[in-house]
Amino acid sequence: MAEKPDHIVIHRVESCGRCERSLTSHPPDGVEKRQVHDLPPIALIVTEHEAEKKLCACGHATKADFPQGVSDIQ
């Protein structure tokens, strides 16, 4: 069991399970605890790489290189 859970949901007793008398004003005599452990959903992180293109005064066009592992598939 986690020592410090992220969320606590209290399930209250409203009435007696036998005579149905209201117990809303009575403090609890104790609690039974159970924990559910969930993994958060996996999120896709997209990084766009942009290679600059520059045209020199001499007329030559130069493009920056992409790092290794960045494919040309779109």
CHARMM internal coordinates of N, CA and C (Angstrom, degrees):
IC EDIT
DIST 1 N 1 CA 1.4609
DIST 1 CA 1 C 1.5330
ANGL 1 N 1 CA 1 C 108.61
DIST 1 C 2 N 1.3209
ANGL 1 CA 1 C 2 N 114.78
DIHE 1 N 1 CA 1 C 2 N 138.21
DIST 2 N 2 CA 1.4627
ANGL 1 C 2 N 2 CA 120.08
DIHE 1 CA 1 C 2 N 2 CA 178.64
DIST 2 CA 2 C 1.5235
ANGL 2 N 2 CA 2 C 109.20
DIHE 1 C 2 N 2 CA 2 C -72.47
DIST 2 C 3 N 1.3183
ANGL 2 CA 2 C 3 N 115.44
DIHE 2 N 2 CA 2 C 3 N 137.92
DIST 3 N 3 CA 1.4584
ANGL 2 C 3 N 3 CA 120.54
DIHE 2 CA 2 C 3 N 3 CA -179.27
DIST 3 CA 3 C 1.5297
ANGL 3 N 3 CA 3 C 111.47
DIHE 2 C 3 N 3 CA 3 C -68.84
DIST 3 C 4 N 1.3312
ANGL 3 CA 3 C 4 N 116.04
DIHE 3 N 3 CA 3 C 4 N -38.83
DIST 4 N 4 CA 1.4660
ANGL 3 C 4 N 4 CA 121.05
DIHE 3 CA 3 C 4 N 4 CA -179.28
DIST 4 CA 4 C 1.5312
ANGL 4 N 4 CA 4 C 108.75
DIHE 3 C 4 N 4 CA 4 C -127.18
DIST 4 C 5 N 1.3415
ANGL 4 CA 4 C 5 N 118.07
DIHE 4 N 4 CA 4 C 5 N 89.12
DIST 5 N 5 CA 1.4719
ANGL 4 C 5 N 5 CA 119.70
DIHE 4 CA 4 C 5 N 5 CA 179.53
DIST 5 CA 5 C 1.5265
ANGL 5 N 5 CA 5 C 111.05
DIHE 4 C 5 N 5 CA 5 C -66.20
DIST 5 C 6 N 1.3233
ANGL 5 CA 5 C 6 N 116.33
DIHE 5 N 5 CA 5 C 6 N 154.51
DIST 6 N 6 CA 1.4570
ANGL 5 C 6 N 6 CA 121.77
DIHE 5 CA 5 C 6 N 6 CA 179.71
DIST 6 CA 6 C 1.5286
ANGL 6 N 6 CA 6 C 112.11
DIHE 5 C 6 N 6 CA 6 C -73.20
DIST 6 C 7 N 1.3135
ANGL 6 CA 6 C 7 N 116.68
DIHE 6 N 6 CA 6 C 7 N -33.89
DIST 7 N 7 CA 1.4635
ANGL 6 C 7 N 7 CA 121.76
DIHE 6 CA 6 C 7 N 7 CA -179.62
DIST 7 CA 7 C 1.5284
ANGL 7 N 7 CA 7 C 108.75
DIHE 6 C 7 N 7 CA 7 C -137.28
DIST 7 C 8 N 1.3210
ANGL 7 CA 7 C 8 N 115.43
DIHE 7 N 7 CA 7 C 8 N 146.42
DIST 8 N 8 CA 1.4623
ANGL 7 C 8 N 8 CA 121.18
DIHE 7 CA 7 C 8 N 8 CA 174.63
DIST 8 CA 8 C 1.5242
ANGL 8 N 8 CA 8 C 107.57
DIHE 7 C 8 N 8 CA 8 C -126.56
DIST 8 C 9 N 1.3211
ANGL 8 CA 8 C 9 N 116.52
DIHE 8 N 8 CA 8 C 9 N 124.63
DIST 9 N 9 CA 1.4602
ANGL 8 C 9 N 9 CA 122.52
DIHE 8 CA 8 C 9 N 9 CA 177.11
DIST 9 CA 9 C 1.5208
ANGL 9 N 9 CA 9 C 107.00
DIHE 8 C 9 N 9 CA 9 C -111.20
DIST 9 C 10 N 1.3225
ANGL 9 CA 9 C 10 N 116.40
DIHE 9 N 9 CA 9 C 10 N 121.63
DIST 10 N 10 CA 1.4664
ANGL 9 C 10 N 10 CA 120.83
DIHE 9 CA 9 C 10 N 10 CA -179.24
DIST 10 CA 10 C 1.5243
ANGL 10 N 10 CA 10 C 108.81
DIHE 9 C 10 N 10 CA 10 C -97.87
DIST 10 C 11 N 1.3259
ANGL 10 CA 10 C 11 N 116.15
DIHE 10 N 10 CA 10 C 11 N 124.16
DIST 11 N 11 CA 1.4570
ANGL 10 C 11 N 11 CA 122.72
DIHE 10 CA 10 C 11 N 11 CA 176.85
DIST 11 CA 11 C 1.5279
ANGL 11 N 11 CA 11 C 106.56
DIHE 10 C 11 N 11 CA 11 C -100.34
DIST 11 C 12 N 1.3044
ANGL 11 CA 11 C 12 N 115.50
DIHE 11 N 11 CA 11 C 12 N 107.74
DIST 12 N 12 CA 1.4663
ANGL 11 C 12 N 12 CA 121.35
DIHE 11 CA 11 C 12 N 12 CA -172.07
DIST 12 CA 12 C 1.5297
ANGL 12 N 12 CA 12 C 112.35
DIHE 11 C 12 N 12 CA 12 C -86.92
DIST 12 C 13 N 1.3276
ANGL 12 CA 12 C 13 N 115.41
DIHE 12 N 12 CA 12 C 13 N 148.58
DIST 13 N 13 CA 1.4654
ANGL 12 C 13 N 13 CA 122.68
DIHE 12 CA 12 C 13 N 13 CA 171.78
DIST 13 CA 13 C 1.5212
ANGL 13 N 13 CA 13 C 106.97
DIHE 12 C 13 N 13 CA 13 C -89.65
DIST 13 C 14 N 1.3144
ANGL 13 CA 13 C 14 N 116.47
DIHE 13 N 13 CA 13 C 14 N 119.01
DIST 14 N 14 CA 1.4629
ANGL 13 C 14 N 14 CA 121.24
DIHE 13 CA 13 C 14 N 14 CA -179.17
DIST 14 CA 14 C 1.5256
ANGL 14 N 14 CA 14 C 112.12
DIHE 13 C 14 N 14 CA 14 C -93.53
DIST 14 C 15 N 1.3446
ANGL 14 CA 14 C 15 N 115.70
DIHE 14 N 14 CA 14 C 15 N -34.34
DIST 15 N 15 CA 1.4681
ANGL 14 C 15 N 15 CA 118.89
DIHE 14 CA 14 C 15 N 15 CA -176.97
DIST 15 CA 15 C 1.5228
ANGL 15 N 15 CA 15 C 110.18
DIHE 14 C 15 N 15 CA 15 C -150.04
DIST 15 C 16 N 1.3207
ANGL 15 CA 15 C 16 N 115.76
DIHE 15 N 15 CA 15 C 16 N 163.08
DIST 16 N 16 CA 1.4569
ANGL 15 C 16 N 16 CA 122.36
DIHE 15 CA 15 C 16 N 16 CA 179.22
DIST 16 CA 16 C 1.5302
ANGL 16 N 16 CA 16 C 109.61
DIHE 15 C 16 N 16 CA 16 C -65.41
DIST 16 C 17 N 1.3098
ANGL 16 CA 16 C 17 N 115.22
DIHE 16 N 16 CA 16 C 17 N 136.58
DIST 17 N 17 CA 1.4511
ANGL 16 C 17 N 17 CA 120.36
DIHE 16 CA 16 C 17 N 17 CA 179.78
DIST 17 CA 17 C 1.5153
ANGL 17 N 17 CA 17 C 113.95
DIHE 16 C 17 N 17 CA 17 C -72.06
DIST 17 C 18 N 1.3346
ANGL 17 CA 17 C 18 N 117.40
DIHE 17 N 17 CA 17 C 18 N -11.48
DIST 18 N 18 CA 1.4655
ANGL 17 C 18 N 18 CA 119.89
DIHE 17 CA 17 C 18 N 18 CA 179.66
DIST 18 CA 18 C 1.5283
ANGL 18 N 18 CA 18 C 111.09
DIHE 17 C 18 N 18 CA 18 C -107.64
DIST 18 C 19 N 1.3349
ANGL 18 CA 18 C 19 N 118.34
DIHE 18 N 18 CA 18 C 19 N -57.92
DIST 19 N 19 CA 1.4712
ANGL 18 C 19 N 19 CA 120.48
DIHE 18 CA 18 C 19 N 19 CA -175.11
DIST 19 CA 19 C 1.5282
ANGL 19 N 19 CA 19 C 113.17
DIHE 18 C 19 N 19 CA 19 C -96.21
DIST 19 C 20 N 1.3181
ANGL 19 CA 19 C 20 N 117.72
DIHE 19 N 19 CA 19 C 20 N -6.51
DIST 20 N 20 CA 1.4644
ANGL 19 C 20 N 20 CA 124.90
DIHE 19 CA 19 C 20 N 20 CA 179.08
DIST 20 CA 20 C 1.5270
ANGL 20 N 20 CA 20 C 114.51
DIHE 19 C 20 N 20 CA 20 C 65.86
DIST 20 C 21 N 1.3565
ANGL 20 CA 20 C 21 N 117.45
DIHE 20 N 20 CA 20 C 21 N 16.82
DIST 21 N 21 CA 1.4664
ANGL 20 C 21 N 21 CA 121.43
DIHE 20 CA 20 C 21 N 21 CA 176.08
DIST 21 CA 21 C 1.5311
ANGL 21 N 21 CA 21 C 108.68
DIHE 20 C 21 N 21 CA 21 C -66.83
DIST 21 C 22 N 1.3068
ANGL 21 CA 21 C 22 N 117.05
DIHE 21 N 21 CA 21 C 22 N 141.68
DIST 22 N 22 CA 1.4596
ANGL 21 C 22 N 22 CA 122.12
DIHE 21 CA 21 C 22 N 22 CA -179.16
DIST 22 CA 22 C 1.5306
ANGL 22 N 22 CA 22 C 111.10
DIHE 21 C 22 N 22 CA 22 C -63.74
DIST 22 C 23 N 1.3156
ANGL 22 CA 22 C 23 N 115.29
DIHE 22 N 22 CA 22 C 23 N 133.68
DIST 23 N 23 CA 1.4689
ANGL 22 C 23 N 23 CA 120.98
DIHE 22 CA 22 C 23 N 23 CA 176.68
DIST 23 CA 23 C 1.5331
ANGL 23 N 23 CA 23 C 111.14
DIHE 22 C 23 N 23 CA 23 C -121.20
DIST 23 C 24 N 1.3268
ANGL 23 CA 23 C 24 N 116.62
DIHE 23 N 23 CA 23 C 24 N 16.27
DIST 24 N 24 CA 1.4674
ANGL 23 C 24 N 24 CA 120.16
DIHE 23 CA 23 C 24 N 24 CA -176.09
DIST 24 CA 24 C 1.5226
ANGL 24 N 24 CA 24 C 113.52
DIHE 23 C 24 N 24 CA 24 C -62.88
DIST 24 C 25 N 1.3224
ANGL 24 CA 24 C 25 N 118.34
DIHE 24 N 24 CA 24 C 25 N -29.91
DIST 25 N 25 CA 1.4689
ANGL 24 C 25 N 25 CA 120.62
DIHE 24 CA 24 C 25 N 25 CA -179.10
DIST 25 CA 25 C 1.5288
ANGL 25 N 25 CA 25 C 112.85
DIHE 24 C 25 N 25 CA 25 C -90.05
DIST 25 C 26 N 1.3252
ANGL 25 CA 25 C 26 N 117.87
DIHE 25 N 25 CA 25 C 26 N -3.44
DIST 26 N 26 CA 1.4649
ANGL 25 C 26 N 26 CA 121.65
DIHE 25 CA 25 C 26 N 26 CA -179.82
DIST 26 CA 26 C 1.5271
ANGL 26 N 26 CA 26 C 109.85
DIHE 25 C 26 N 26 CA 26 C -89.55
DIST 26 C 27 N 1.3263
ANGL 26 CA 26 C 27 N 117.79
DIHE 26 N 26 CA 26 C 27 N 133.35
DIST 27 N 27 CA 1.4718
ANGL 26 C 27 N 27 CA 119.56
DIHE 26 CA 26 C 27 N 27 CA 174.45
DIST 27 CA 27 C 1.5333
ANGL 27 N 27 CA 27 C 109.61
DIHE 26 C 27 N 27 CA 27 C -71.37
DIST 27 C 28 N 1.3231
ANGL 27 CA 27 C 28 N 118.14
DIHE 27 N 27 CA 27 C 28 N 153.45
DIST 28 N 28 CA 1.4666
ANGL 27 C 28 N 28 CA 119.28
DIHE 27 CA 27 C 28 N 28 CA 179.92
DIST 28 CA 28 C 1.5309
ANGL 28 N 28 CA 28 C 111.63
DIHE 27 C 28 N 28 CA 28 C -67.25
DIST 28 C 29 N 1.3192
ANGL 28 CA 28 C 29 N 116.09
DIHE 28 N 28 CA 28 C 29 N 146.82
DIST 29 N 29 CA 1.4624
ANGL 28 C 29 N 29 CA 121.88
DIHE 28 CA 28 C 29 N 29 CA 175.86
DIST 29 CA 29 C 1.5245
ANGL 29 N 29 CA 29 C 110.97
DIHE 28 C 29 N 29 CA 29 C -85.48
DIST 29 C 30 N 1.3042
ANGL 29 CA 29 C 30 N 116.19
DIHE 29 N 29 CA 29 C 30 N -10.83
DIST 30 N 30 CA 1.4562
ANGL 29 C 30 N 30 CA 121.84
DIHE 29 CA 29 C 30 N 30 CA -179.97
DIST 30 CA 30 C 1.5265
ANGL 30 N 30 CA 30 C 109.01
DIHE 29 C 30 N 30 CA 30 C 170.27
DIST 30 C 31 N 1.3198
ANGL 30 CA 30 C 31 N 116.49
DIHE 30 N 30 CA 30 C 31 N 177.30
DIST 31 N 31 CA 1.4591
ANGL 30 C 31 N 31 CA 121.28
DIHE 30 CA 30 C 31 N 31 CA 177.36
DIST 31 CA 31 C 1.5191
ANGL 31 N 31 CA 31 C 109.33
DIHE 30 C 31 N 31 CA 31 C -137.30
DIST 31 C 32 N 1.3145
ANGL 31 CA 31 C 32 N 116.07
DIHE 31 N 31 CA 31 C 32 N 152.85
DIST 32 N 32 CA 1.4634
ANGL 31 C 32 N 32 CA 122.70
DIHE 31 CA 31 C 32 N 32 CA 171.21
DIST 32 CA 32 C 1.5180
ANGL 32 N 32 CA 32 C 105.26
DIHE 31 C 32 N 32 CA 32 C -112.86
DIST 32 C 33 N 1.3271
ANGL 32 CA 32 C 33 N 116.51
DIHE 32 N 32 CA 32 C 33 N 129.72
DIST 33 N 33 CA 1.4649
ANGL 32 C 33 N 33 CA 120.55
DIHE 32 CA 32 C 33 N 33 CA -175.27
DIST 33 CA 33 C 1.5198
ANGL 33 N 33 CA 33 C 111.52
DIHE 32 C 33 N 33 CA 33 C -110.72
DIST 33 C 34 N 1.3060
ANGL 33 CA 33 C 34 N 114.55
DIHE 33 N 33 CA 33 C 34 N 140.62
DIST 34 N 34 CA 1.4609
ANGL 33 C 34 N 34 CA 122.95
DIHE 33 CA 33 C 34 N 34 CA 171.85
DIST 34 CA 34 C 1.5267
ANGL 34 N 34 CA 34 C 106.71
DIHE 33 C 34 N 34 CA 34 C -138.99
DIST 34 C 35 N 1.3122
ANGL 34 CA 34 C 35 N 116.78
DIHE 34 N 34 CA 34 C 35 N 146.68
DIST 35 N 35 CA 1.4616
ANGL 34 C 35 N 35 CA 120.20
DIHE 34 CA 34 C 35 N 35 CA 179.93
DIST 35 CA 35 C 1.5257
ANGL 35 N 35 CA 35 C 110.37
DIHE 34 C 35 N 35 CA 35 C -123.89
DIST 35 C 36 N 1.3167
ANGL 35 CA 35 C 36 N 114.99
DIHE 35 N 35 CA 35 C 36 N 144.25
DIST 36 N 36 CA 1.4551
ANGL 35 C 36 N 36 CA 122.61
DIHE 35 CA 35 C 36 N 36 CA 174.26
DIST 36 CA 36 C 1.5241
ANGL 36 N 36 CA 36 C 106.62
DIHE 35 C 36 N 36 CA 36 C -115.10
DIST 36 C 37 N 1.3245
ANGL 36 CA 36 C 37 N 116.24
DIHE 36 N 36 CA 36 C 37 N 125.18
DIST 37 N 37 CA 1.4634
ANGL 36 C 37 N 37 CA 121.53
DIHE 36 CA 36 C 37 N 37 CA 179.95
DIST 37 CA 37 C 1.5267
ANGL 37 N 37 CA 37 C 108.30
DIHE 36 C 37 N 37 CA 37 C -103.57
DIST 37 C 38 N 1.3320
ANGL 37 CA 37 C 38 N 116.26
DIHE 37 N 37 CA 37 C 38 N 119.84
DIST 38 N 38 CA 1.4585
ANGL 37 C 38 N 38 CA 122.22
DIHE 37 CA 37 C 38 N 38 CA -179.54
DIST 38 CA 38 C 1.5203
ANGL 38 N 38 CA 38 C 109.84
DIHE 37 C 38 N 38 CA 38 C -118.75
DIST 38 C 39 N 1.3284
ANGL 38 CA 38 C 39 N 115.55
DIHE 38 N 38 CA 38 C 39 N 144.37
DIST 39 N 39 CA 1.4542
ANGL 38 C 39 N 39 CA 120.78
DIHE 38 CA 38 C 39 N 39 CA 172.22
DIST 39 CA 39 C 1.5237
ANGL 39 N 39 CA 39 C 108.10
DIHE 38 C 39 N 39 CA 39 C -92.94
DIST 39 C 40 N 1.3374
ANGL 39 CA 39 C 40 N 117.37
DIHE 39 N 39 CA 39 C 40 N 136.56
DIST 40 N 40 CA 1.4641
ANGL 39 C 40 N 40 CA 118.04
DIHE 39 CA 39 C 40 N 40 CA 177.68
DIST 40 CA 40 C 1.5267
ANGL 40 N 40 CA 40 C 109.94
DIHE 39 C 40 N 40 CA 40 C -67.62
DIST 40 C 41 N 1.3327
ANGL 40 CA 40 C 41 N 117.17
DIHE 40 N 40 CA 40 C 41 N 154.88
DIST 41 N 41 CA 1.4645
ANGL 40 C 41 N 41 CA 119.51
DIHE 40 CA 40 C 41 N 41 CA 179.20
DIST 41 CA 41 C 1.5221
ANGL 41 N 41 CA 41 C 111.18
DIHE 40 C 41 N 41 CA 41 C -63.13
DIST 41 C 42 N 1.3210
ANGL 41 CA 41 C 42 N 115.20
DIHE 41 N 41 CA 41 C 42 N 146.50
DIST 42 N 42 CA 1.4601
ANGL 41 C 42 N 42 CA 120.35
DIHE 41 CA 41 C 42 N 42 CA 177.97
DIST 42 CA 42 C 1.5174
ANGL 42 N 42 CA 42 C 107.95
DIHE 41 C 42 N 42 CA 42 C -77.58
DIST 42 C 43 N 1.3193
ANGL 42 CA 42 C 43 N 116.59
DIHE 42 N 42 CA 42 C 43 N 133.10
DIST 43 N 43 CA 1.4528
ANGL 42 C 43 N 43 CA 121.60
DIHE 42 CA 42 C 43 N 43 CA 179.76
DIST 43 CA 43 C 1.5199
ANGL 43 N 43 CA 43 C 109.60
DIHE 42 C 43 N 43 CA 43 C -112.75
DIST 43 C 44 N 1.3242
ANGL 43 CA 43 C 44 N 115.75
DIHE 43 N 43 CA 43 C 44 N 136.64
DIST 44 N 44 CA 1.4545
ANGL 43 C 44 N 44 CA 121.73
DIHE 43 CA 43 C 44 N 44 CA 178.22
DIST 44 CA 44 C 1.5254
ANGL 44 N 44 CA 44 C 108.88
DIHE 43 C 44 N 44 CA 44 C -80.21
DIST 44 C 45 N 1.3213
ANGL 44 CA 44 C 45 N 116.90
DIHE 44 N 44 CA 44 C 45 N 129.91
DIST 45 N 45 CA 1.4607
ANGL 44 C 45 N 45 CA 122.32
DIHE 44 CA 44 C 45 N 45 CA 176.74
DIST 45 CA 45 C 1.5225
ANGL 45 N 45 CA 45 C 107.20
DIHE 44 C 45 N 45 CA 45 C -107.87
DIST 45 C 46 N 1.3333
ANGL 45 CA 45 C 46 N 116.50
DIHE 45 N 45 CA 45 C 46 N 123.11
DIST 46 N 46 CA 1.4567
ANGL 45 C 46 N 46 CA 122.12
DIHE 45 CA 45 C 46 N 46 CA -177.62
DIST 46 CA 46 C 1.5199
ANGL 46 N 46 CA 46 C 109.23
DIHE 45 C 46 N 46 CA 46 C -108.05
DIST 46 C 47 N 1.3116
ANGL 46 CA 46 C 47 N 115.91
DIHE 46 N 46 CA 46 C 47 N 125.32
DIST 47 N 47 CA 1.4597
ANGL 46 C 47 N 47 CA 121.79
DIHE 46 CA 46 C 47 N 47 CA 175.87
DIST 47 CA 47 C 1.5192
ANGL 47 N 47 CA 47 C 108.18
DIHE 46 C 47 N 47 CA 47 C -114.25
DIST 47 C 48 N 1.3246
ANGL 47 CA 47 C 48 N 116.07
DIHE 47 N 47 CA 47 C 48 N 121.55
DIST 48 N 48 CA 1.4614
ANGL 47 C 48 N 48 CA 120.70
DIHE 47 CA 47 C 48 N 48 CA 177.49
DIST 48 CA 48 C 1.5203
ANGL 48 N 48 CA 48 C 109.18
DIHE 47 C 48 N 48 CA 48 C -93.33
DIST 48 C 49 N 1.3132
ANGL 48 CA 48 C 49 N 115.80
DIHE 48 N 48 CA 48 C 49 N 130.64
DIST 49 N 49 CA 1.4668
ANGL 48 C 49 N 49 CA 121.80
DIHE 48 CA 48 C 49 N 49 CA 176.81
DIST 49 CA 49 C 1.5223
ANGL 49 N 49 CA 49 C 107.51
DIHE 48 C 49 N 49 CA 49 C -105.89
DIST 49 C 50 N 1.3101
ANGL 49 CA 49 C 50 N 117.69
DIHE 49 N 49 CA 49 C 50 N 129.57
DIST 50 N 50 CA 1.4557
ANGL 49 C 50 N 50 CA 122.72
DIHE 49 CA 49 C 50 N 50 CA 179.88
DIST 50 CA 50 C 1.5256
ANGL 50 N 50 CA 50 C 109.08
DIHE 49 C 50 N 50 CA 50 C -120.48
DIST 50 C 51 N 1.3195
ANGL 50 CA 50 C 51 N 115.77
DIHE 50 N 50 CA 50 C 51 N 122.24
DIST 51 N 51 CA 1.4680
ANGL 50 C 51 N 51 CA 121.16
DIHE 50 CA 50 C 51 N 51 CA 178.02
DIST 51 CA 51 C 1.5243
ANGL 51 N 51 CA 51 C 108.30
DIHE 50 C 51 N 51 CA 51 C -97.89
DIST 51 C 52 N 1.3190
ANGL 51 CA 51 C 52 N 115.72
DIHE 51 N 51 CA 51 C 52 N 120.48
DIST 52 N 52 CA 1.4674
ANGL 51 C 52 N 52 CA 120.09
DIHE 51 CA 51 C 52 N 52 CA 179.09
DIST 52 CA 52 C 1.5230
ANGL 52 N 52 CA 52 C 111.49
DIHE 51 C 52 N 52 CA 52 C -66.30
DIST 52 C 53 N 1.3160
ANGL 52 CA 52 C 53 N 114.44
DIHE 52 N 52 CA 52 C 53 N 149.14
DIST 53 N 53 CA 1.4653
ANGL 52 C 53 N 53 CA 122.13
DIHE 52 CA 52 C 53 N 53 CA 172.31
DIST 53 CA 53 C 1.5194
ANGL 53 N 53 CA 53 C 106.55
DIHE 52 C 53 N 53 CA 53 C -122.57
DIST 53 C 54 N 1.3323
ANGL 53 CA 53 C 54 N 115.55
DIHE 53 N 53 CA 53 C 54 N 132.39
DIST 54 N 54 CA 1.4660
ANGL 53 C 54 N 54 CA 119.62
DIHE 53 CA 53 C 54 N 54 CA -179.74
DIST 54 CA 54 C 1.5209
ANGL 54 N 54 CA 54 C 109.70
DIHE 53 C 54 N 54 CA 54 C -134.92
DIST 54 C 55 N 1.3239
ANGL 54 CA 54 C 55 N 114.34
DIHE 54 N 54 CA 54 C 55 N 140.72
DIST 55 N 55 CA 1.4515
ANGL 54 C 55 N 55 CA 121.05
DIHE 54 CA 54 C 55 N 55 CA 178.20
DIST 55 CA 55 C 1.5200
ANGL 55 N 55 CA 55 C 108.27
DIHE 54 C 55 N 55 CA 55 C -104.90
DIST 55 C 56 N 1.3054
ANGL 55 CA 55 C 56 N 115.63
DIHE 55 N 55 CA 55 C 56 N 122.17
DIST 56 N 56 CA 1.4651
ANGL 55 C 56 N 56 CA 122.34
DIHE 55 CA 55 C 56 N 56 CA -178.95
DIST 56 CA 56 C 1.5366
ANGL 56 N 56 CA 56 C 109.38
DIHE 55 C 56 N 56 CA 56 C -79.73
DIST 56 C 57 N 1.3167
ANGL 56 CA 56 C 57 N 116.42
DIHE 56 N 56 CA 56 C 57 N 158.76
DIST 57 N 57 CA 1.4698
ANGL 56 C 57 N 57 CA 121.81
DIHE 56 CA 56 C 57 N 57 CA 176.53
DIST 57 CA 57 C 1.5209
ANGL 57 N 57 CA 57 C 111.17
DIHE 56 C 57 N 57 CA 57 C -60.77
DIST 57 C 58 N 1.3601
ANGL 57 CA 57 C 58 N 116.87
DIHE 57 N 57 CA 57 C 58 N -24.53
DIST 58 N 58 CA 1.4639
ANGL 57 C 58 N 58 CA 120.32
DIHE 57 CA 57 C 58 N 58 CA 178.91
DIST 58 CA 58 C 1.5205
ANGL 58 N 58 CA 58 C 112.45
DIHE 57 C 58 N 58 CA 58 C -76.58
DIST 58 C 59 N 1.3536
ANGL 58 CA 58 C 59 N 115.26
DIHE 58 N 58 CA 58 C 59 N -7.97
DIST 59 N 59 CA 1.4553
ANGL 58 C 59 N 59 CA 119.70
DIHE 58 CA 58 C 59 N 59 CA 179.51
DIST 59 CA 59 C 1.5155
ANGL 59 N 59 CA 59 C 114.55
DIHE 58 C 59 N 59 CA 59 C 98.69
DIST 59 C 60 N 1.3383
ANGL 59 CA 59 C 60 N 118.15
DIHE 59 N 59 CA 59 C 60 N -2.98
DIST 60 N 60 CA 1.4705
ANGL 59 C 60 N 60 CA 121.27
DIHE 59 CA 59 C 60 N 60 CA -178.80
DIST 60 CA 60 C 1.5320
ANGL 60 N 60 CA 60 C 109.99
DIHE 59 C 60 N 60 CA 60 C -87.31
DIST 60 C 61 N 1.3301
ANGL 60 CA 60 C 61 N 116.69
DIHE 60 N 60 CA 60 C 61 N 130.24
DIST 61 N 61 CA 1.4669
ANGL 60 C 61 N 61 CA 122.35
DIHE 60 CA 60 C 61 N 61 CA 175.97
DIST 61 CA 61 C 1.5221
ANGL 61 N 61 CA 61 C 108.72
DIHE 60 C 61 N 61 CA 61 C -93.17
DIST 61 C 62 N 1.3232
ANGL 61 CA 61 C 62 N 116.02
DIHE 61 N 61 CA 61 C 62 N 131.35
DIST 62 N 62 CA 1.4589
ANGL 61 C 62 N 62 CA 121.92
DIHE 61 CA 61 C 62 N 62 CA 179.83
DIST 62 CA 62 C 1.5221
ANGL 62 N 62 CA 62 C 108.83
DIHE 61 C 62 N 62 CA 62 C -125.63
DIST 62 C 63 N 1.3424
ANGL 62 CA 62 C 63 N 114.44
DIHE 62 N 62 CA 62 C 63 N 137.24
DIST 63 N 63 CA 1.4587
ANGL 62 C 63 N 63 CA 120.54
DIHE 62 CA 62 C 63 N 63 CA 178.62
DIST 63 CA 63 C 1.5168
ANGL 63 N 63 CA 63 C 108.54
DIHE 62 C 63 N 63 CA 63 C -120.18
DIST 63 C 64 N 1.3389
ANGL 63 CA 63 C 64 N 116.29
DIHE 63 N 63 CA 63 C 64 N 140.43
DIST 64 N 64 CA 1.4580
ANGL 63 C 64 N 64 CA 120.94
DIHE 63 CA 63 C 64 N 64 CA 177.03
DIST 64 CA 64 C 1.5228
ANGL 64 N 64 CA 64 C 109.42
DIHE 63 C 64 N 64 CA 64 C -67.29
DIST 64 C 65 N 1.3246
ANGL 64 CA 64 C 65 N 116.67
DIHE 64 N 64 CA 64 C 65 N 152.40
DIST 65 N 65 CA 1.4605
ANGL 64 C 65 N 65 CA 122.36
DIHE 64 CA 64 C 65 N 65 CA 177.56
DIST 65 CA 65 C 1.5290
ANGL 65 N 65 CA 65 C 109.83
DIHE 64 C 65 N 65 CA 65 C -84.42
DIST 65 C 66 N 1.3299
ANGL 65 CA 65 C 66 N 115.47
DIHE 65 N 65 CA 65 C 66 N 143.98
DIST 66 N 66 CA 1.4574
ANGL 65 C 66 N 66 CA 120.30
DIHE 65 CA 65 C 66 N 66 CA 171.76
DIST 66 CA 66 C 1.5209
ANGL 66 N 66 CA 66 C 108.63
DIHE 65 C 66 N 66 CA 66 C -81.78
DIST 66 C 67 N 1.3300
ANGL 66 CA 66 C 67 N 118.10
DIHE 66 N 66 CA 66 C 67 N 149.31
DIST 67 N 67 CA 1.4595
ANGL 66 C 67 N 67 CA 119.99
DIHE 66 CA 66 C 67 N 67 CA 177.98
DIST 67 CA 67 C 1.5366
ANGL 67 N 67 CA 67 C 110.62
DIHE 66 C 67 N 67 CA 67 C -66.16
DIST 67 C 68 N 1.3067
ANGL 67 CA 67 C 68 N 115.29
DIHE 67 N 67 CA 67 C 68 N 159.59
DIST 68 N 68 CA 1.4600
ANGL 67 C 68 N 68 CA 121.23
DIHE 67 CA 67 C 68 N 68 CA 178.56
DIST 68 CA 68 C 1.5364
ANGL 68 N 68 CA 68 C 108.94
DIHE 67 C 68 N 68 CA 68 C -60.96
DIST 68 C 69 N 1.3190
ANGL 68 CA 68 C 69 N 115.17
DIHE 68 N 68 CA 68 C 69 N 137.33
DIST 69 N 69 CA 1.4539
ANGL 68 C 69 N 69 CA 120.41
DIHE 68 CA 68 C 69 N 69 CA 179.19
DIST 69 CA 69 C 1.5168
ANGL 69 N 69 CA 69 C 113.66
DIHE 68 C 69 N 69 CA 69 C 96.43
DIST 69 C 70 N 1.3319
ANGL 69 CA 69 C 70 N 118.44
DIHE 69 N 69 CA 69 C 70 N -10.21
DIST 70 N 70 CA 1.4587
ANGL 69 C 70 N 70 CA 121.34
DIHE 69 CA 69 C 70 N 70 CA 176.96
DIST 70 CA 70 C 1.5212
ANGL 70 N 70 CA 70 C 106.82
DIHE 69 C 70 N 70 CA 70 C -95.95
DIST 70 C 71 N 1.3332
ANGL 70 CA 70 C 71 N 115.67
DIHE 70 N 70 CA 70 C 71 N 106.12
DIST 71 N 71 CA 1.4581
ANGL 70 C 71 N 71 CA 120.41
DIHE 70 CA 70 C 71 N 71 CA -173.39
DIST 71 CA 71 C 1.5290
ANGL 71 N 71 CA 71 C 111.00
DIHE 70 C 71 N 71 CA 71 C -81.54
DIST 71 C 72 N 1.3368
ANGL 71 CA 71 C 72 N 115.23
DIHE 71 N 71 CA 71 C 72 N 168.46
DIST 72 N 72 CA 1.4680
ANGL 71 C 72 N 72 CA 120.87
DIHE 71 CA 71 C 72 N 72 CA 179.17
DIST 72 CA 72 C 1.5176
ANGL 72 N 72 CA 72 C 111.49
DIHE 71 C 72 N 72 CA 72 C -94.58
DIST 72 C 73 N 1.3210
ANGL 72 CA 72 C 73 N 118.50
DIHE 72 N 72 CA 72 C 73 N 11.74
DIST 73 N 73 CA 1.4670
ANGL 72 C 73 N 73 CA 122.04
DIHE 72 CA 72 C 73 N 73 CA 177.84
DIST 73 CA 73 C 1.5128
ANGL 73 N 73 CA 73 C 108.28
DIHE 72 C 73 N 73 CA 73 C -78.75
DIST 73 C 74 N 1.3291
ANGL 73 CA 73 C 74 N 116.13
DIHE 73 N 73 CA 73 C 74 N 131.99
DIST 74 N 74 CA 1.4660
ANGL 73 C 74 N 74 CA 120.30
DIHE 73 CA 73 C 74 N 74 CA -178.19
DIST 74 CA 74 C 1.5041
ANGL 74 N 74 CA 74 C 111.69
DIHE 73 C 74 N 74 CA 74 C -103.57
END
COOR INIT
IC SEED 1 N 1 CA 1 C
IC BUILD
